[in-house]
Amino acid sequence: MKLPSWISPAFWAPVQSSAPRLVPLLMGLASVSPLMVADASASTVSPRRLLEVTDLGNPVISPDGRLVAFRTEVPSIERNTVDTAWYVQQLDGRAQPLRVGDGGLPLRELVNGVVLPSPAVWSPDGGWIYYRALVDGRVSVWRAAADGSAAQEVTTDPADVRTFELADDGRMLRYSTGATREQVVAAEMTEYDRGVHIDKTVNMAAGVFRSGNANGRPATQRFTGGWFAAGPLLAGEPDHWKVVDLDGMGTRELPADQVPRRPLGTGDLHKSMPEPTKLAVNPDGRIAFLNTGERQTGQQVSRYRELSMLPDRHARRPLRCAHLLCSGRYITDLLWRPGSDEVVFTSTNFENGRAQEIHAWNVATGAVRPVVLSEGLVSGSQRYWDIPCAISAHALVCVAAEADRPPRLEAIDLDSGRRRVLYAPNTALESDIAAVAPAEFMRWRDVQGREFTGYFFPARGAPMGRAPPLFVTFYSCYGFLRGGLGEEWPLVSLAEQGISSLCINGMPEFPNNFVERHDPARTGIEAVIELLAGEGRIDPKRVGMGGLSYGSEVTLWTLANSDVVRAASVSSISLTPSYYLYNSLSDETRARVKELWQLGAPEETPEQWALISPVHHLDRIRAPILFQQPEQEYRLALDYVLPLVRRKQADMYVFPDELHIKYQPRHKLAVYERNVDWFRFWLQGYVDPDPEKASQYHVWKEMRTEQDRRAGAGPKSESS
């Protein structure tokens, strides 16, 4: 492998301005003849092995700099859950990490399923770590002894703990809660009995009663603001503060005058200052912060972040880092190096496949030096989008990963940049991937000269004299590539079964214009297919494609405006009249749809709906599509899915209680395995003999028969 990538959490894989080139999909969808290909049951890197990777996150270094605490996450197919545990390890790496406590179930975003950061706090003497954990249906503060001798629940509150802080002397723990669990249930049942009042806060597409999952239990949800941000009922209740005496473990109400001051936030600087996107406060009061860089005309976001420093929160004249290594970079994290004048910052290098880099800026001298120029991810987690590495006066502790190398924990010397592996729980998988399908970094340009990057996993065991099929997923390719963004297409498993796979990074710009945001993705995909086919590495007539979120939109756009894709798999929704209707009570949502999709109500902007919505592209889409969608969203896609199902051009599975990014291990495994089956069927003509899959293949064979009939009869309209 040459160079894997990382992508910033705020990145939507946007694209650069381009006039659309609409190409009618050509004929040629005759069925693929069966090939002599390997049996999936004999695979070395199976979808299950990719699913059961041990993830790492939330590193935090002890006050004396000798120990690091971190959390592991391991999916369990048998129990359909994710097990987390806290570990402590010596920073010198001389001993294996010690398991010190159960981390409970991961806390997740209600709207998208992404695991929330759950950092631990060290006691001043380094004897304990304190952390929030969801155990036995409640979110409490727990503590675990650093030597592994004890772990105990610190708070036993009728309400879930929102935040906590440890007193400077380590003898008191203050924590905040909202409504009690009993109050939330009562509010839900009151609505159930008396009816749910429909307003802009109700997620009508998901269901009105306990359609979400909050803190490990089914929960009625409400939009709470922002772009589909959601929370449970009574989420807006004010904080209620209590304090625990850690000597006697007694709990009491915290007087109002003792409530902790809110940590300095992005809105707390002088009013003359632009509001930063992120800041870090030095114990001496100095503040390092990031500002959004200048946006180009027609762009939704800037690809740059400016790094600056203020001597204190009241200052009005920031010192900006003007060094070349600060300028024009997408900076994602920043930390003060303890006891120094250095701000350590992480940036994403778009030109280098979105690999992460770490530099140190000396605010006293203005000097900037590289600490780490990685080949992929160096962050606080592979999973979490907003956790920096842990830092001490002498070292960083980061989670490192590359496209074909699973997560591991590394210590990085801040002076020399030397990297040492502390803990690598996935070495067997790493070795097998290296033997089966090591990733290759790719760089290419489309017909208009726009540059793209991606990671290519070449097929193993392709038939002699015949180039293998190709699967493409488009959006973002950061860290260890299990299955692209959302982890639905097991790239290495596909490669092992004879289908080369490619994850493509979108371009860093994000135009407001829908066509300018999506059509360059099509031209980039067409260009790389031509490139790989010209090298004899793939068969351009057997190409599959899949994507999540923006990647789903790009997939359907490509199907409607190009002839390069033979079969597709889609996990998210695109804009439909139903989408607009279900969300039309929110002025903010309507304004956002107008801005990003240039859509009003269907009767207001009919030409734009005809241009961009799959509902109006059914006559141009010829490839078969597998839809595997979450229950929270699927209703919004039925405008175009059901017509495709009726004409035997689509198959649909909906996963109960799932969010934008699926998180239940059994569901993720089912998605993985069905996607492998789907692309092997359409691109290789392979049918798994497993009798439990007979009904699946019955449907697909009927689809293929209908496809062959249509190919022989010529294009037909959806209504025919």
Residue pairs with C-beta under 8 A, 6 or more apart in sequence:
1 375
1 402
1 403
1 404
1 405
1 438
1 439
1 440
1 441
2 375
2 440
2 441
3 352
3 353
3 355
3 375
3 376
3 441
4 353
4 355
4 375
4 376
4 377
4 401
4 402
4 403
4 404
4 405
4 439
4 441
4 455
4 477
4 479
4 481
5 353
5 354
5 355
5 376
5 403
5 441
5 453
5 455
5 477
5 478
5 505
6 348
6 354
6 355
6 356
6 374
6 376
6 377
6 378
6 379
6 478
6 479
7 13
7 348
7 354
7 476
7 477
7 478
7 505
8 330
8 332
8 348
8 354
9 332
9 385
9 386
10 301
11 330
11 348
11 476
11 506
11 508
12 301
12 506
12 510
12 550
13 474
13 475
13 476
13 505
13 506
13 507
13 521
13 550
13 551
14 299
14 300
14 301
14 506
14 507
14 508
14 509
14 510
14 511
14 517
14 550
15 450
15 506
15 507
15 509
15 510
15 511
15 516
15 517
15 518
15 519
15 520
15 521
16 450
16 507
16 509
16 511
16 516
16 520
17 298
17 511
17 513
17 516
18 448
18 450
18 515
18 516
18 519
18 520
18 523
19 515
19 519
20 515
20 519
20 561
21 519
21 522
21 523
21 561
22 561
23 561
23 562
23 563
24 563
24 620
25 559
25 560
25 562
25 563
25 620
25 621
25 622
25 623
26 563
27 622
27 711
27 714
27 715
28 541
28 563
28 711
29 566
29 622
29 623
29 707
29 708
29 710
29 711
30 708
30 711
31 685
31 704
31 707
31 708
32 542
32 682
32 683
32 684
32 685
33 685
34 684
34 685
34 686
34 687
35 463
35 466
35 498
35 684
35 685
35 686
36 463
37 461
37 463
37 497
37 498
37 680
37 684
37 686
38 461
38 496
38 497
38 498
40 46
40 493
40 497
40 676
40 677
40 680
40 688
41 690
43 493
43 496
43 497
44 432
44 435
44 436
44 496
45 429
45 432
45 433
45 436
45 437
45 490
45 492
45 493
45 496
46 493
47 490
47 493
47 669
47 672
47 673
47 676
48 77
48 669
48 672
49 429
49 432
50 429
50 482
50 483
50 490
50 492
50 493
50 672
51 75
51 77
51 482
51 487
51 665
51 668
51 669
51 672
52 74
52 75
52 77
53 406
53 407
53 426
53 429
53 480
53 482
54 72
54 73
54 74
54 406
54 407
54 425
54 426
55 72
55 73
55 74
55 381
55 382
55 383
55 407
56 70
56 71
56 72
56 73
56 381
56 382
56 399
56 407
56 408
56 409
56 423
56 425
57 70
57 71
57 73
57 115
57 117
57 380
57 381
57 382
57 383
57 384
57 387
57 399
58 69
58 70
58 71
58 117
58 118
58 119
58 120
58 380
58 381
58 384
58 387
59 68
59 69
59 70
59 380
59 389
59 390
59 397
59 398
59 399
59 409
60 68
60 69
60 70
60 119
60 120
60 121
60 122
60 129
60 390
61 67
61 68
61 91
61 122
61 390
61 391
61 392
61 395
61 397
62 68
62 69
62 122
62 126
62 146
63 122
63 124
63 125
63 126
64 126
65 91
65 392
65 393
65 394
65 395
66 90
66 91
66 92
66 126
67 88
67 89
67 90
67 91
67 126
67 146
68 88
68 89
68 91
68 390
68 397
68 409
68 411
68 422
69 86
69 87
69 88
69 100
69 120
69 122
69 129
69 146
70 86
70 87
70 89
70 97
70 397
70 409
70 423
71 84
71 85
71 86
71 87
71 103
71 118
71 120
71 131
72 84
72 85
72 87
72 103
72 425
73 82
73 83
73 84
73 103
73 106
73 115
73 383
74 82
74 83
74 84
75 81
75 82
75 83
75 665
75 668
76 82
76 83
76 665
77 665
77 666
77 669
80 664
80 665
80 666
81 105
81 665
82 105
82 106
82 663
82 665
83 103
84 102
84 103
84 104
84 105
84 106
84 133
85 99
85 101
85 102
85 103
86 99
86 100
86 101
86 102
86 103
86 120
86 129
86 131
86 144
87 97
87 98
87 99
87 100
87 423
88 97
88 98
88 100
88 129
88 144
88 146
88 148
89 95
89 96
89 97
89 98
89 409
89 422
89 423
91 392
91 395
91 397
91 411
91 422
93 411
93 420
93 421
93 422
96 423
97 422
97 423
98 147
98 148
99 148
100 129
100 144
100 145
100 146
100 147
100 148
100 151
101 129
101 131
101 142
101 143
101 144
101 151
102 133
102 135
102 142
102 151
103 118
103 131
103 133
104 133
104 134
104 135
104 142
105 134
105 135
105 216
106 115
106 116
106 118
106 134
107 115
107 116
107 118
107 132
107 134
107 139
107 215
108 114
108 115
108 116
108 213
108 659
108 663
109 115
109 116
109 659
110 212
110 213
110 214
110 219
110 221
110 230
110 231
110 232
110 659
111 228
111 229
111 230
111 659
111 660
112 659
112 660
112 661
113 658
113 659
113 660
113 661
113 662
113 663
114 383
114 384
114 385
114 661
115 383
115 384
115 663
116 384
117 380
117 381
117 384
117 386
117 387
118 131
118 132
118 133
119 131
119 387
120 129
120 130
120 131
121 129
121 130
121 131
121 164
121 165
121 166
122 128
122 129
122 130
123 129
123 130
123 143
123 166
123 170
124 166
124 168
124 169
124 170
125 170
126 146
127 145
127 146
127 147
128 143
128 144
128 145
128 146
128 170
129 143
129 144
129 146
130 141
130 142
130 143
130 154
130 164
130 166
130 173
131 141
131 142
131 143
131 144
132 139
132 140
132 141
132 142
132 161
132 164
133 139
133 140
133 141
133 142
134 215
134 216
135 142
135 153
137 181
137 216
137 217
138 157
138 160
138 181
138 215
139 160
139 161
139 215
140 153
140 154
140 155
140 156
140 157
140 160
140 161
141 153
141 154
141 155
141 161
141 164
141 173
141 175
141 244
142 151
142 152
142 153
142 154
143 151
143 152
143 154
144 150
144 151
145 151
154 173
154 244
154 246
154 249
155 161
155 164
155 173
155 175
155 242
155 244
155 251
156 251
157 175
157 177
157 242
157 251
158 180
158 181
158 182
159 177
159 178
159 179
159 180
159 181
159 183
159 240
160 177
160 178
160 181
160 215
161 175
161 176
161 177
162 175
162 176
162 177
162 178
162 239
163 175
163 176
163 239
164 173
164 174
164 175
164 176
165 173
165 174
165 175
165 260
166 172
166 173
167 173
167 174
170 246
171 245
171 246
171 247
172 243
172 244
172 245
172 246
173 243
173 244
173 246
174 241
174 242
174 243
174 244
174 254
174 258
174 259
174 260
175 241
175 242
175 243
175 244
176 239
176 240
176 241
176 242
177 239
177 240
177 242
178 234
178 235
178 237
178 238
178 239
178 240
179 187
179 234
179 237
183 234
184 219
184 232
184 233
184 234
187 220
187 233
187 234
188 209
188 210
188 219
188 220
188 233
191 197
191 208
191 209
191 220
191 233
192 209
196 202
196 208
196 209
198 204
198 585
199 585
200 223
200 585
200 586
200 587
200 589
201 222
201 223
201 224
202 208
202 222
202 223
203 211
203 212
203 221
203 222
203 223
203 230
203 632
204 582
205 578
205 579
205 582
205 583
205 632
205 633
205 635
205 636
206 212
206 221
206 631
206 632
206 633
207 631
208 220
209 220
210 218
210 219
210 220
211 218
211 220
211 221
211 631
211 632
212 218
212 219
212 220
212 221
212 230
212 232
212 632
212 659
213 219
213 657
213 659
214 221
214 231
214 232
215 232
218 657
219 232
219 233
220 232
220 233
221 230
221 231
221 232
221 233
222 230
222 231
222 232
222 233
222 235
223 229
223 230
223 586
224 230
224 231
224 235
224 236
227 589
227 592
228 589
239 259
241 253
241 254
241 258
241 259
241 260
242 251
242 252
242 253
242 254
243 251
243 252
243 253
243 254
243 258
244 250
244 251
245 251
245 252
263 281
264 279
264 281
264 287
264 313
265 279
266 275
266 276
266 277
266 278
266 279
266 289
267 275
268 313
269 275
269 276
269 279
269 287
269 289
269 310
269 313
270 313
270 314
270 315
270 316
272 316
273 310
273 316
273 318
274 291
276 289
276 290
276 291
277 290
277 291
277 292
277 305
278 289
278 290
278 333
278 334
279 287
279 288
279 289
279 290
279 334
280 287
280 288
280 289
280 334
280 335
280 336
280 343
281 287
281 336
282 288
282 336
285 311
285 312
285 313
286 309
286 310
286 311
286 312
286 336
286 363
287 309
287 310
287 312
287 313
288 307
288 308
288 309
288 334
288 336
288 343
288 363
289 307
289 308
289 309
289 310
289 318
289 334
290 305
290 306
290 307
290 308
290 331
290 334
291 305
291 306
291 308
292 301
292 302
292 304
292 305
292 306
293 302
293 303
293 304
293 305
293 306
293 328
294 302
294 304
295 301
295 302
296 302
296 509
298 511
298 512
298 513
298 516
299 509
299 510
299 511
299 512
300 510
300 511
300 512
300 595
300 596
301 510
303 330
303 350
303 508
303 509
304 328
304 329
304 330
305 329
305 330
305 331
305 332
305 347
306 320
306 321
306 326
307 320
307 321
307 326
307 331
307 334
307 343
307 345
307 361
308 318
308 319
308 320
308 321
309 318
309 319
309 321
309 343
309 363
310 318
310 319
319 363
321 327
321 343
321 361
321 366
321 368
322 366
323 361
323 366
323 367
323 368
324 368
325 359
325 368
325 369
325 370
326 345
326 359
326 361
326 368
329 347
329 348
329 349
330 347
330 348
330 350
330 508
331 345
331 346
331 347
332 346
332 347
332 348
332 356
333 345
333 346
333 379
333 380
333 388
333 389
334 343
334 344
334 345
334 346
334 388
335 343
335 344
335 345
335 388
335 389
335 391
336 342
336 343
336 344
336 391
337 343
337 344
337 360
337 391
337 393
337 414
338 391
338 392
338 393
339 393
340 393
341 362
341 363
341 364
341 365
342 360
342 361
342 362
342 363
343 360
343 361
343 363
344 358
344 359
344 360
344 361
344 371
344 391
344 396
344 414
345 358
345 359
345 360
345 361
346 356
346 357
346 358
346 378
346 379
346 388
346 389
347 356
347 357
347 358
347 359
348 354
348 355
348 356
348 357
349 355
349 356
349 357
350 508
351 451
353 441
353 443
353 453
353 455
353 505
354 453
354 476
354 477
354 478
354 505
355 373
355 374
355 375
355 376
356 372
356 374
356 376
356 377
356 378
356 379
357 370
357 372
357 373
357 374
358 370
358 371
358 372
358 374
358 378
358 389
358 396
358 412
359 368
359 369
359 370
359 371
360 368
360 369
360 371
360 414
361 367
361 368
362 368
370 417
371 396
371 412
371 414
371 417
372 378
372 396
372 398
372 412
372 417
372 419
374 400
375 402
376 400
376 401
376 402
376 403
376 405
376 478
376 479
376 480
377 399
377 400
377 401
377 402
377 407
377 478
377 479
377 480
378 389
378 398
378 399
378 400
378 410
378 412
379 387
379 388
379 389
379 398
379 399
379 479
380 387
380 388
380 389
380 390
380 398
380 399
381 387
381 399
382 399
382 401
382 407
382 479
382 480
389 396
389 397
389 398
389 399
389 412
390 396
390 397
390 398
391 397
391 414
393 414
394 413
394 414
394 415
395 411
395 412
395 413
395 414
396 411
396 412
396 414
397 409
397 410
397 411
397 412
397 422
398 409
398 410
398 412
399 407
399 408
399 409
399 410
400 407
400 408
400 409
400 410
400 419
401 407
401 408
401 479
401 480
402 439
402 479
402 480
403 439
403 441
403 455
403 477
403 479
403 480
403 481
403 503
404 430
404 433
404 434
404 437
404 438
404 439
404 455
404 457
404 480
404 481
404 492
405 430
405 433
405 480
406 426
406 429
406 430
406 480
407 426
407 479
407 480
408 421
408 422
408 423
408 424
408 425
408 426
409 421
409 422
409 423
409 424
410 419
410 420
410 421
410 422
411 419
411 420
411 422
412 418
412 419
412 420
413 419
424 430
433 492
436 460
436 492
436 495
436 496
437 457
437 458
437 459
437 460
437 491
437 492
437 495
437 496
438 457
439 455
439 456
439 457
439 481
440 455
440 456
440 457
440 458
441 453
441 454
441 455
441 456
442 453
442 454
442 455
442 456
442 502
442 528
443 451
443 452
443 453
444 451
444 452
444 524
444 527
444 528
444 531
445 451
445 452
445 527
446 452
446 520
446 523
446 524
446 526
446 527
447 523
447 526
447 527
448 520
448 523
450 507
450 520
450 523
450 524
451 507
452 504
452 505
452 507
452 524
452 527
452 528
453 504
453 505
454 477
454 502
454 503
454 504
454 505
454 528
455 477
455 481
455 502
455 503
456 500
456 501
456 502
456 532
457 491
457 492
457 494
457 495
457 500
457 501
457 502
458 468
458 495
458 500
458 537
459 468
459 469
459 495
459 498
459 499
459 500
459 538
460 495
460 496
460 498
461 496
461 498
462 468
462 498
463 498
466 539
467 533
467 536
467 537
467 538
467 539
468 498
468 499
468 500
468 537
468 538
468 539
468 542
469 498
469 499
469 500
469 538
469 539
469 542
469 543
469 544
469 566
469 679
469 683
469 684
470 499
470 500
470 501
470 502
470 529
470 532
470 538
470 539
470 540
470 542
470 543
470 544
471 489
471 491
471 494
471 499
471 500
471 501
471 502
471 543
471 544
471 545
471 546
471 679
471 683
472 501
472 502
472 504
472 525
472 528
472 529
472 543
472 544
472 545
472 546
473 483
473 484
473 485
473 489
473 491
473 501
473 502
473 503
473 504
473 545
473 546
473 547
473 551
474 503
474 504
474 506
474 521
474 524
474 525
474 545
474 547
474 551
474 554
474 555
475 484
475 485
475 504
475 505
475 506
475 547
475 548
475 549
475 550
475 551
475 554
476 485
476 505
476 506
477 484
477 485
477 503
477 504
477 505
481 491
481 503
482 490
482 491
483 489
483 490
483 491
483 672
484 491
484 503
484 546
484 547
484 548
484 551
485 547
485 548
485 549
485 551
486 548
486 549
486 551
486 571
486 572
486 661
486 662
487 661
487 668
488 546
488 548
488 569
488 571
488 628
488 662
488 668
488 671
488 672
488 675
489 501
489 546
489 569
489 672
489 675
490 672
490 675
490 676
491 501
491 503
492 501
493 672
493 676
494 500
494 501
494 676
494 679
495 501
497 676
497 680
497 684
498 684
499 544
499 679
499 680
499 683
499 684
500 532
500 537
500 538
502 528
502 532
504 521
504 524
504 525
504 528
506 521
506 550
506 554
507 520
507 524
510 517
511 517
512 595
512 596
513 598
514 596
514 597
514 598
514 608
514 611
514 612
515 611
515 612
518 553
518 554
518 557
518 612
519 557
519 561
521 554
521 557
521 558
522 554
522 557
522 558
522 561
522 562
525 545
525 558
525 562
525 564
526 562
526 564
529 538
529 540
529 543
529 564
530 540
532 538
532 540
533 539
533 540
540 564
541 566
542 566
542 683
542 684
543 564
543 565
543 566
543 683
544 565
544 566
544 567
544 568
544 569
544 679
544 682
544 683
545 555
545 558
545 559
545 565
545 567
545 568
545 569
546 555
546 568
546 569
546 570
546 571
546 675
547 553
547 554
547 555
547 570
547 571
547 572
548 571
548 572
548 661
549 572
549 660
551 572
552 570
552 571
552 572
552 573
552 574
553 572
553 574
553 575
555 565
555 568
555 569
555 570
556 568
556 570
556 574
556 614
556 617
556 621
557 612
558 564
558 565
559 565
559 568
559 617
559 620
559 621
559 622
559 623
559 625
560 614
560 617
560 620
560 621
561 620
565 623
566 623
566 682
566 683
567 623
567 624
567 625
567 626
567 678
567 679
567 682
567 683
568 623
568 624
568 625
568 626
569 625
569 626
569 627
569 628
569 675
569 678
569 679
570 625
570 626
570 627
570 628
570 629
571 627
571 628
571 629
571 630
571 662
571 671
572 629
572 633
572 660
573 579
573 629
573 633
573 634
573 636
573 637
574 613
574 614
574 637
574 640
575 593
575 597
575 599
575 612
575 613
576 613
576 614
576 615
576 636
576 637
576 638
576 639
576 640
577 602
577 609
577 613
577 615
577 639
578 635
578 636
578 638
578 639
579 636
580 590
580 593
580 599
580 601
580 602
582 635
582 636
583 589
583 590
583 593
584 590
584 601
590 600
593 599
594 600
597 608
597 612
598 605
598 608
598 612
599 605
599 608
599 609
599 612
602 609
609 615
609 616
610 616
613 640
614 621
614 640
615 639
615 640
617 640
618 640
618 643
618 644
618 718
619 715
619 717
619 718
621 644
621 649
622 649
622 710
622 715
624 649
624 650
624 651
624 682
624 700
624 703
624 704
624 707
625 644
625 649
625 650
625 651
626 650
626 651
626 652
626 653
626 674
626 675
626 678
627 634
627 637
627 641
627 650
627 651
627 652
627 653
628 652
628 653
628 655
628 671
628 674
628 675
629 637
629 652
629 653
629 654
629 655
630 654
630 655
630 658
630 659
630 660
630 662
631 654
631 655
631 656
631 657
631 658
632 658
632 659
632 660
633 660
634 641
634 652
634 654
641 650
641 652
643 718
644 650
645 651
645 652
647 706
647 718
648 702
648 703
648 706
648 707
649 703
649 706
649 707
651 699
651 700
651 703
653 670
653 674
655 662
655 664
655 667
655 670
655 671
657 664
658 664
658 667
662 668
662 671
674 696
677 688
677 693
677 696
678 700
680 686
680 688
681 687
681 697
681 700
682 700
682 704
687 697
688 697
710 716
